[in-house]
Amino acid sequence: MGNRVGERAVVLGGSMAGLLAARVLAEAYTDVLVVDRDELTGVTTARRGVPQGRHVHGLLARGQQILEELFPGFTEGTIAAGVPTGDLGELRWYFNGVRLQPASTGLVCVSAARPVLESHVRARVSALPNVTFLERCDIAGLVTTPDHSRVTGVRVQRQEEGSAEEVLEADLVVDATGRGSRTPVWLEQFGYERPAEERIKINLTYTTRHYRLPDEAILRGDLSINPVSSPSHPRGAFFSRIENGRCVLSLTGVLGDSAPADPDGFLDFVRSLPVPDIYEVIRDAEPLDDPVSFRYPASVRRHYERLDRFPDRLLVMGDAACSFNPVYGQGMTVAALEALTLRTHLQRGAPPQPLRFLKDISDVIDVPWNISAGGDLSFPEVEAPRPLMVRVMNAYMAKLQAAATRDGSITRTFMRVAGLVDPPQALMSPGMMFRVLWNGGRKPEPAPAPRENAEVSTPARPAR
């Protein structure tokens, strides 16, 4: 169990960030209590508190490695439960309408629906003897000392009829409530400054439907088909085999474009993708549900690390600190990296110092934020400052992606960096830059327009 640094830690939010926080807190606190407004136990379907849970989710390679470290045998357990896996570099990736050369990366892609993946993590966390869950319980606010310098607990109210508000005393409170976090409001109420926010408005829409294929041989052994949205081909998609013989397709529209949620409109959008692969797979597949949409207006980074003052015994993690454009699949993996950061602070034998912790997770956030923000800023219509370094890197990445359509070793390094396993500097080594310049000097020929595509018009881009 390690050295104890306190009696009780309370985690607000039972999604991935909260679960992983609870896992490492269990090593340092006598009791860990996870509070969530939804029902959690036994749930393997999307919850109200995680509306994006219905859509394709990516657990990056570094996230898979951390889950394996925190829960030994985790990947093997998911495979035994019917979750398919594959090599990240051998998926069918398309950038700018052209397929990247496949390459073995040694990185495992765990292809599970988000609620199923979360349920596997939750089962491992709930098996810890000093972790308990308080479900269907609303969070009313924080409790502090009279001078508001230290958080001492949380006010909650159970959803059962007639329940009264109660106080949960805590030696540490972790806000893992996601994008809707109320910590900025609470800080203002207690006389602190709100954190500065950085927003990148991408106006993304996911529209998702599940299928069962008549014969998985049509996939030719591939785990996933991913024509990624780009300025030249704004419409994108993620199609993956998942558990129990099912497949999931999430169509992505940006800058106000979106796939219709009616079956015919959904299929028309599939036909309008830059490559025909997904349409050829699903046209004879059995739909298992109706399409459902989810809107994501903007990525938001809250710069808590810039504050001069912050209440003691309060931490912020996960999407509550930084919410990434979900097409890059970074959220769960960043939460896992933050959990390791929390573990490092706890191993010092004392409760974490909030500002020091927030500075350290800001360092964790920097690389994935630069990757996703840089990708979004490659769309000219996205209104945000573009420093010289961003413009230079976007130009280089365009050449790199073109070169990766010819050179699998570039695909390998690119996927290892995108998977947050290797540092971005790996893309800038002399040998890699030579390969990029040698192979990326001319743009690859885009894939031919999908068949049956003539009647589908490309939406006009909004005026800048």
TAVENUR-V926995 format. One line per field, one symbol per residue. ss: DSSP state (a for helix, b for strand, c for the rest). phi: phi as a letter, one per 30 degrees, with the letter a starting at -180 (. if undefined). psi: psi as a letter, one per 40 degrees, with the letter a starting at -180 (. if undefined). Layout:
ss: ???
phi: ???
psi: ???
//
This chain:
ss: cccccbbbbbbbcccaaaaaaaaaacccbbbbbbbccccccccccccaaaaaaaccccccaaaaaaaaaacccaaaaaaacccbbbbaaacbbbbccbbccccccccbbbbccaaaaaaaaaaaaaccccbbbbccbbbbbbbbcccccbbbbbbbbbcccccccbbbbccbbbbccaaaccaaaaaaaccccccbbbbbbbbbbbbbbbbbcccaaaaccccbbbbbcccccccbbbbbbcaaacbbbbbbbcccccccccaaaaaaaaacccccaaaaaacccbbccccbbbbbbbbbbbbaaacccccbcbbbcaaacbbccaaaccaaaaaaaaaaaaaaaacccccccaaaaaaaaaaaaaaaaaaaaaaaaccccccccccaaaaaaaaaaaaaaaaacccaaaaaaaaaaacccccaaaaacaaaaaaaaaaccccccccccccccccccccccccc
phi: .iddcadbccccjcdeddddddeddddbbdbbcccbdcdcdidbcdcedbddddcebccdedddddddddbeiddddddddjddbadedcddcbbhibddddadcicccccbdeddeddddddddddddccbccchbdcclccbdecidbdclbcbbdddeidcdbccdadabcdbdiedeceeddeddcicddddccbbdchdbcbbbcbbddaddddhiddabbdddbedbddbabcbdbdiicbbbcccbbhjdaddcceddedddeddddbdededdcdcdddcaddbcbcbdadbccddddddbaddibbbbiddcaccedddicedddedddddddeeddddibeddedddddddddddedddddddddddddedddadbeedddddddddddddddddcbdddeededddddiccdeeddcdeddddddddccdbddddddeedicddccddddddd
psi: dahheidhhhhhhfaddddddddddeeeidihhhhieihdheheiiidegdeeeihihhiddddddddddghedddddddeehiiihdeeighhhfehhihiiheehhhhgiiddddddddddddeehdehihhifhihdiihiideeehheahhihieiheiiiihhiiehhhhfeadehedddddddeeiiiiihhhhhefihhhiiiihidheddefeidihghhhiddgdhiihhihaifeiihhhhhiifeiihieidddddddddeieiedddddedeihheiiiiihhgdihhhhgdeeidiiiifhihiaeddhhiheeefdddddddddddddddddeeeiiihdddddddddddddddddddddddeehdehhiigiddddddddddddddddeedhdddddddddddefdiidddeeidddddddddeedihihiiiiiifedehihihiii.
//
